[in-house]
Amino acid sequence: MQPVCEKRRSPSWVVRSSCVQLSCGMSATPIREKACLYFAYGSNLLTARLRIGCPSAVKVDIAQLKDFRLDFNYFSRRWQGAAATIVGDRNSRVWGIVWKISQDDLAHLDEQEGVKKAIYRRFRVEVRNGSSFYSCWTYQLVRPLEDDRRPSTVYKSVIISGALENELPEDYVAQLRSISDNGYDGPVEEFFTEDHWGKVPEDWRQFLEAAEVDTVRNVIANSLIERSEDPNWNMEMPETLANFFVTCGNSSLPRNAVANLRDVDEIFSEVQPTEDNWICGTQLMTVSGGCRRHVKPKKQHEISRMAKVVSVVAKTTHSSVTDLGSGLGHLARILCNEYSLDVLGIEEQPRFTEQARIFDLESQSLGKEGEVSKLPEHVTFSVKPWTSGRSMLKEVGKENLRSTLCGLHTCGDLGPAVLRMFAETQEIVGLCSVACCYMKLSATGDFVGFPMCKRLSSENFSLSYEAKELACHALESFVNGKLVSGYERLKIHCYRAMLEKLLIQHDGQLKRIGVRGVKNAHLMDFSEYAHCAILKLDTINAEELNQLIHLNSDWLDAAAKNWKRVLLFYLLRLCIAPVIETVLLLDRMMFLFEQGDDLSKFFLRNHLIPRH
């Protein structure tokens, strides 16, 4: 379960001379068998995990797949780390379980593994155990291997639990234990098992339990978001708690949405302020004409705002635009059609490149009669963290192209990579990059995503995976959104944490096991929620759950009564998010400053600091 808040993506702004930076498939083989064999090697080694979506699964045997190795790749939001895959490797082997499953369950596995989205492909393998051979379906990630391929601690523990449950060879289990993970050990559900509330200072707990959630929300909104003093602060608040809120606010960059582009225009006098230069902070912006097709409203708002910024930068620097990670080309089409810019879209996935070209033609056909709209150019190229800007432009046939590089959602190490491209490549005269997924930043190896600057690097400064993951969350969206629109719905997070404790009490192998999502859980009592949540688990039945509820009735009643503790604890935790993000952004600013040019000046302008 994810922490109770939304993800956010953060741009930041810098300038060099006249250059601005906003840094901020395969389809499955048709299923014909009534029942078939499936070889599992990842989280589906664990019986309880597999049977959530495949209730028909029956274990046939353990087996090994030769000439493949177990690896990890492609960040999974569910697991908060890289997902398991198999990679061809002579003289290696992967141990797993042969399951017999129904046709319906195989179709469900295709959906779960993202086969239609070309995340995994399903194919046949031959596995064996001694003299027994089996022809099975299995799955393999189709994405190119990334630099940081560490699974989360949570995910690795599920795989190890499955290996132990099914008595895979001891040397192989030892190999699993030796796999390096990213340290992420699970959020909300561990509130009771790890006694998170007990780790809060006693005087803080007393104040928070006596205060209303709205009171705490208002304090945080004033001190961390709006940066104003609230005369109605409860004077009985512990001084250390008040200092915590103030310090978090003073130690983080402003997080308010950018209101307009006038500060950009003041620096670049040749671009005069116009109504077209406005970026409205709250009003939902949409895409016009044929560019709107296939784009959801939220995405329309996002790319509309980004396009306005990119257009100012590109026109100011008299450059074309290179859209890195252009996907289906939505941003590139707007820049061409609405701002008459020359745009090159670079995308890693060939199928996205082809689809972008199809959407371009659709957009052109939907334009006004007699009007010939401008189309972007799309190429397929895989940008690695160590790819230089000059080599990238050379590979795509644009070696001497004067370009503003833009990236909407430069994920993980791609964010630092484009910063280095901008700093090192003379042809790249501007950069607009909206960073996201800080938890995917590499901390070791040939390419280090954080820290970037020499000062922090020389001091061996580091951030844990949990800290970088927390920096991705939007304090303001949670405080001014979910806490305003009815926080009673967040009771489900307490229920999930209560259920986690019961499941572990029943069987330690059920730690962090996936449970069924339950709608409108806040309208139920815990017992009703719990029975709905375990509906697809065959490792605990309704009668056993009832016994656990009866044995723990006093504790459960107290926990449910104090469900707001879970909410308040993670609200406190969320206050640190902007501080951590500030560290990440200032590290990037210092990196640019160290390049010996006036690259960091714009970063310090209050009204153009990060925000979407």
N, C-alpha and C positions, 0 to 999 in steps of 0.2 A: 504494500500500500504506500502510496506517495504521501509526503507531508501535505498538510492541508493548505496548500497555496498554489498559485499558478506560476508557470515558468515565465521568464522574461528574457528579452534579448536587448543588449545594451550597446548603443553607439557612443563613441567619443570623438572629439573633434581636434584636429591639429592642422597646421598650415606650414608650408615651406615656400618662401618667396611668393609666387603667384599661384601656389598649389594648395588646395584644401584637402584635408582628409577627414572623413567621418568614420572613425575607427570603432568604432563601435564594437522481357520476361519470358521468365520462362513459364509456360503453362504446364500443368501436371499431365502426365500420361493418363488417359481415361481409365477409370476404375471399372474393371469387369468382374473381378472375383467377388463371390459372396463373402468370403473371408480371406485374409491375406496375412503374410508375415511382415513385421516391421522391426527393423534393427535400431534400437535406441542406445545412444552413447552419452547424452547430456542429462538435463534435468529429468527427462522421462525415464531414467533408470529407476527413479523412485516410484513405487507402485501408486501411492496416494496421489502424487503429482500427475501421473499419466491418466489415471482413471477419472480425474476431474472432467476431462474432455473426451475420454475414450473409455466409457464404462464397460465395454465388451472385452477389454484387454485381458488376455490370459497368458501367463508366462509359459514359454516353451522351453527355453534353455538359455544359458549364458554362452557367448561365442566371441570369437575374435575376428576382426577384419584386418587382413594383411596388406602391407604396402600402403598404408595410410597412417597418419599421426593425428592425434587430437590437438586441435588448435582453437583459438578464439578470435573473433573478429566482429565488427559491426555493432556499435553501441545499442544496447537494448534498454529502453526506458523502463520496461517492466522490472528488469533486474539491476539497472543502474551500473552496467558494465558490459564488456564484450560477451557475445553469445558463442556457444560451442559450435564447432564445425569440424569437418575432417578434411585433411589436405594430403594429396598424393605424396608419398615419401617411402621409397624402397627400403626394405628391411625394418620398417616400423610396423606397429600394430596398434589397434584400438579395440579394447574390450567393451562389450555391451550386452544388452539383453535382447533376445528374440521374443517378440510378442506376437500373439495371434489376435488380430482385431477385425472388426466388421467393416463392410464397405462404407457405411455411414461414418464410422470413426476415422477411417482413412481420409475421407473428404474433410472432416473436421480438422485433422492434422494439417492438411494442405492449407486450410484457412489460417490456422494458428501459426504456421511457419511462414506465412506470407508468400506462397508460391505464385499467386497471380500478380503480386507486386514485385516479383523478381528479387525477393530477398533470399529465399532458399529455393533450390530445385530438388525435386524428388527423382530418384533413379534407383536402379537395381544393383545390388551387391551380392557377392557370394561370401558367406561367413561360415566358420566351422568351430566345432568343439570336439577335439579328438577325431574320431572317425565319422562324426555327424556333420553333414553339410546342409546349409539352408540358403535358399534364394529369397532375399528380403528387399523390401523398399527401405530406403533411408533418405536422409536429407543433408544437403550441403549448401553452405552459404555461397552465393554467386558474386558477392562483392569482392573487389581487390583487397588484399590484405593491408590493414592499416598499421601505422607505426606502434600505437599504444593498443595492445590487444589483451589487456588484463581483464579478467572477469571480476565481478564484485565478490566480496567475502560471502555474502548471502547466497549467491548463485553457486559458487564453488562448494559451499557446505551442503547444498541440496544434491549436487552430483556425488559427493563423497558419501552422503547418507544412502543414496541409491546403490552405490557400489558396495557398501557394507551390508545393506539389507539383502542383496542378492549374492553375497559372498564371492565377489570378483577376486582374482588372485591378489595376494598381499602385496607383491611388488608393484602391481599396477595401482593399487590404492595408495601406496607410498608415493608413486609418481604423481597421482592426483593431488595429494597433500602438498607436494613440493611446488605446485604451480603458483607463480606470483600473482597476487590479487591486488585490487586497488584500495582495499581497506574499508569499503562501504559495507556496513554491517546491519543495515535496516533501520527505518525511521519509526513511525508512529506506533506500530504494533508492539514495540518493546517497552512501551511506557511503564507497564506494570512489572514485566519480567526483569527489567533493569532498574526499577525504582527511580525513574527520572524525577519524580516530584520530590523525593527525599534528598536529591542533590541540589535543590533550590535552597538558598539561605532561609533559616526559620522565620526571620522577621519579614522577608519578602512573601513567604507563603501565607503568613497571617494577614498581611495587607491584601494580597490578591484574593484570598478566599472571602474576605469581608467586602471587597469592592465589587461593583458591577462590571461585567465585561465591557459595557459601553464606556465606563469611566476609564478603564485601561486603554481602550481603543482611542479615545479622545486625547489622552496624554501622549500616546505614540504618534498620532496624526499630527499633533502640534509640534512635538519636539523633534521628530525624525523626518517628517514629510514637509510640513508647511514652515518649519523653523520659526515658530512664533511662541511667545510665552502665553500660557493659559492661566488666567487669574483664578480659575476654579479648581486648580490642582488640589487634591486632598492633602491638607497639611500634615496628616498623619502618615503619609508615605515615608518609608525608611529613606534616610538620606542617601544610603548607598544605591538604592533602587532608582531614586531620582537622578543621581549622578550617572547611573548606567544608561538611562534614556538620553540624557543630555550628551554624554560622551559619544554614544553611538551616532547621534545627530551631527555633532561637531567633527567627528572623525570620518564622515562619508561625504562624497560629492553630492550636490543637489540632484534629486531624482524627478523633478517636475518635467512634464512633457515640453518639448520645444514649442514655443508659441508661433514664431515666424522666422523669416530669414533676413531680417533687417540688419542683424549684426554682421552677417556675411557681406551684405551689400555695403556696409560702412567701410569694410576693409578693401573691397574691390569696387572702387567708385564707378567703374565702367558698367557695372550691373546695377541699374537704378531700381529702387524699391517699387514694385508694382503689386497690384491686387493678385496677380498670378503667382507672386513669390510667397504668399501666405501658406503656412502649414498650421492648420487649426489643431490646437492641442486636444480638444475633446470631440469635436464634430466628426462623425463617421464620413470619410471620404470614399467615393466610389469611382470606378473606372468608366470611361465613356466609350460609346461605339462598340465596334467589334472586339475590342480588347477585353470587354467584360465577360465574354463567353468562357466557360470552364473555370471561372475564378469566383470563389465564395466571397461574400461581403467583407469578412474580416481580412482576407488576403488582399482584396481590392484596396481597403484602407491602408494596409501596410505598404503595398507597392506604389500607391499613389504618393504617399509621403516620401518614400525613398526616391522616387523618380524626380520630385521637385528639387530635392537636395542635389542629386546627381546632375541634373540639368544645369543648375547654377555653377557647379564646380567645372563641368565640362565646357560650358560656354566661356567661363572666365579664363580657363587655361587653354582655350582654343584647341581642344582635343576631341578625339572620338572617345567612345566608351567601350571598355572590355568588361563584360558581365561574367564574373567568375562563379561557377556553379549555377549556371543559368536555368537549369531544370527544364521546364516546359516553355520557357521563353516569355513568361508573362511580363516581367519587368522590362525586358529588352523590347517588346512590342510597344509598350507605352512610350519608352524613350524615343523610339523611331517615329511612331504615329503622332504623338502629342507634342514632342519637343524637337522633331526633325533632326535627330542626332544620328550619326553613323555608329552602329552598335555591333560588336562581335560577342556572341554568346559562347562561352567555353563550358562544356558539360562532360562529366566523367562517363555517364551512362549512355551508350549509343541509342537505346530505345527512347530516351528522353529527347535526344537530339532530333531523331526522326519525327517524333510526335510534335516537337516544337515547330518544325517546318510545316507540318500539316495544319497546326493551329494558325500559323502565319497566313497561309493561303485562305483559311476560313475567315480570318479577320479582314483580309483584303477584300474578300467577296461581300462582306457585310458593310463595307464602307459606302459612302455616298456615291450615287451614280455619276460616272465620269471622273471620279477622283481616284488617282493612283497613289495608294498609301506606300510609304517607305517600309521595307522589310529588313529585319536584322539578318546577320550572317551567323550560322550556327556551325560549330566544329566540336568534335569529340576529342578530349584530351584529359588525362588524369594528372591533376596537380598534387604533388606530394609536399610534405612540410619543408623538404630541402630543395624543392624546385626553385630555381632563380627566375626572376622576372624576364631577363633577357633570353634564357633558354626556352621559357614558355612561349614568348612571342615568336621566337625562331621556329619552334616546332609547329606552330599553327600558321606559319607563313606570313607573319606580320612583324618581322624583325625590326623595322624602322618606324613602326607605328607610334605616333605620339598619342598617348592614351591616358584616360582617367580609368583607373581600375575600381570596379564596384563589386561588392559581395554582400548579398542579403542573406544573413545567417551564415557567416563564416565560422563554421563549427569547430570547436576544439583547437587543434594545432593549426588549422587553416587561418585563424585570426592572426597569430604571430607571423605566419608565413607571408601573408600579404603585407604586413608591416615591413618585413625585411625586403620584400620585392620593391616596395615604394622607396625605402631608404637607399637601396643599392642600385636601382635601375633608372638611368636618366630619362629613358623614353616614357616611363610611368610618371606623369606630372601631377597627378591627383589621385586621391583614394577615398572612397566612401565604403566603409566596411562596418556592418552590424554584427557584432560578435555574439556567440551563444555557446552553450554547453562547455562551460569552463572546466567541468569535471573531467573532460577528455583531454585536457592539456597534459602533455608528457612532462615528467619531472626528471627523467633519466634517459640515457641513450645519446645517439648522435645529434638528435634534434630535441631541444628543450623548449617547451612552450611557456613554462613559468619556472623560475624567473627569467626575464629577458635581459634586464639591465645588469651592468657589471657589478654595481654595488651590492645588490641582493644576492647575486651569484657568488660573489667573493665571501659573503657571510653565510653561505650554505642555507639561505632562507628557504623555507618550504611551507606549503599548505597541504593539509590532509585532503583526501578525496572528499570526505564529508563537507569540509569547509568550502571547497570549490563547487561542490554540488549545491550547497546552500546559497552561494552567491548568484545562482541562476534564478532564484525565486523573487517574485515581485512583492515586496512588503506593501507598497501602496495599493496594489490590486486586491490584496487580501484585506487590508485594513479598511479601505474605502469601498470595497466590493462585497466580499462574502460576509464580513462582519456587520455590514449595513443592511444587506438584503435578507437577513434572517439566519443568524448563526445557529439556531436550533438544529438545522440540518447537519451540522458538523458533529452531532452526537455520535454518528456512526463510527468516528475515529476512536472514541472511547470504547464502544462496543467491540470493535475489531481488536483492540488491545486486550480487553477482558477475555475474548475468545482465545487469543493467542496463549494466554496463561493457562486456560483450561486444556487446550490441545496439547501443550507441552507436559502438563501434569498427567494426561492420559498416555502420551507416548512421546518421548523426547525426539523421535524421528520426525515428528510433525512440526518441528520448529520452522516458522516462516513458510509453511505450506500454503499454496494458493487456495483461497476459498471463493465461493460463489459471490458475485456482487449482488447486493440487496437494495432495491429501490425503496425510497421512503422509509428507511430504517428508523429515522427519528420519530416516526409515528408508532413504532412498535416498542414492546418491552424487550429486555435482553434475550429472554428465552425464545421468543418468536424470531428475533433476528438470528440467533445462533442456529436454530433448526433450519432456517432458510439457507444460511451460509454454508452449512456442511452437507447440503443436499446431495452433492455429487462425490463426497468422500466416502470410500468404502472401508476406511481404517477406523472409523468411529460411527456408530449407528445412533439412532434417536434415543434408544433406551440408555445407552452408555452416557450420552450427553446429559440426559435427565438426571442420572445418578451424580454426575459431576456438578451439575447446577444445584442439586439438593445438598451435596456435601459442602459446597462453597457458598451457600445461600447468604450467609451474613456478610461475607466479603463482597459478593456480587452486589448486594443491595447498597452497601456503602460506596462501592466504586461507581455504580450507576448514578447514585445521588450526587456524587461529586464529579460528574463527567466534565464539567468546565475546567477542571484542573488540566486535563489533556490539552484543551484548547489554549489555556493561558500559558502552559509551558512552551508550546510550539510558537506561540505569539512572541514570547521572550526570545526564543531561539531565532525567530525570523528577524528580530531587530538587528542582529549581527550581520545579516546578509549584505546590506549596503556597505558596511565597513569592509567586508572581505572583497566585494567587487571593487571598491575604491583602491585597495591594495593592488589588485590585478591591473586596473586601468592606469594607476600611477606608475607601475612597473613599466608599462608600455610607453608612457610619456617619457620616463627617464631613459629608456632605450633610444627613443628618437632624439632626445637631447644629447645623448652621448655620441650621436653620429656627426656632431660638429656643425650642424646647421640650425637655423631658427625654426626647427620642426615642432617644438612643443608649445609655442606661444599661444596658439588658439585654444589649446587644451584648458587654459586657465580662465577663459572668459565665462563668467557665471551662467549666462543665459544659453550657452551652447555646449554645456557639459552634457553627458549622456542623457538620453531618454528617447523612447519610441513615440 
